[in-house]
Amino acid sequence: MSESKPHLFNTIRLAKAEKKQFVEQLNENAPAIYAVANRRRLCVVYNVGDLLLTIIQSKKSTVNYAVVPRNLSTHGIGFVHGQ
């Protein structure tokens, strides 16, 4: 018996090349976020394509989203998602 794959919500409806260009533009327009002197903690660019974000709702159900990661720090990960 094979396990069925959970539904994945892709809220950013762009082609792969368009999505890459979009994230590059965001990174170019916000260079100050990565300046070490302006931050209490290190923040690095983290662009790896799509990332699976799973939200567990009261241990009863889960919802999976494809998000686009932007940066990573000791306090978490920044990502882009649509509606």
NORLINGI-V447038 format. One record per pair of residues at least 6 apart in sequence whose ideal C-beta (glycine too) atoms are under 8 Angstrom apart, sorted by sequence separation. I is the first residue (numbers start at 1). GAP is how many residues later the second one is. If there is no record, write none. Layout:
BEGIN
I_GAP + I_GAP
END
This chain:
BEGIN
32_6 + 33_6 + 36_6 + 56_6 + 57_6 + 71_6 + 72_6 + 12_7 + 55_7 + 71_7 + 14_8 + 54_8 + 55_8 + 69_8 + 70_8 + 34_9 + 54_9 + 55_9 + 69_9 + 70_9 + 12_10 + 33_10 + 34_10 + 54_10 + 55_10 + 69_10 + 70_10 + 34_11 + 53_11 + 54_11 + 68_11 + 52_12 + 53_12 + 67_12 + 68_12 + 52_13 + 53_13 + 67_13 + 68_13 + 52_14 + 53_14 + 67_14 + 51_15 + 50_16 + 51_16 + 65_16 + 50_17 + 51_17 + 27_18 + 50_18 + 51_18 + 49_19 + 27_20 + 47_21 + 48_21 + 47_22 + 46_23 + 47_23 + 23_24 + 46_24 + 45_25 + 46_25 + 45_26 + 46_26 + 51_26 + 53_26 + 44_27 + 43_28 + 44_28 + 51_28 + 53_28 + 43_29 + 44_29 + 43_30 + 42_31 + 46_31 + 41_32 + 42_32 + 46_32 + 41_33 + 39_34 + 41_34 + 34_37 + 33_38 + 10_40 + 27_43 + 8_44 + 26_44 + 23_45 + 22_46 + 23_47 + 19_49 + 9_54 + 11_54 + 12_54 + 26_54 + 9_55 + 10_55 + 11_55 + 12_55 + 6_56 + 8_56 + 9_56 + 10_56 + 11_56 + 12_56 + 7_57 + 8_57 + 9_57 + 23_57 + 6_58 + 8_58 + 22_58 + 12_68 + 12_69 + 13_69 + 11_70 + 12_70 + 11_71 + 11_72
END
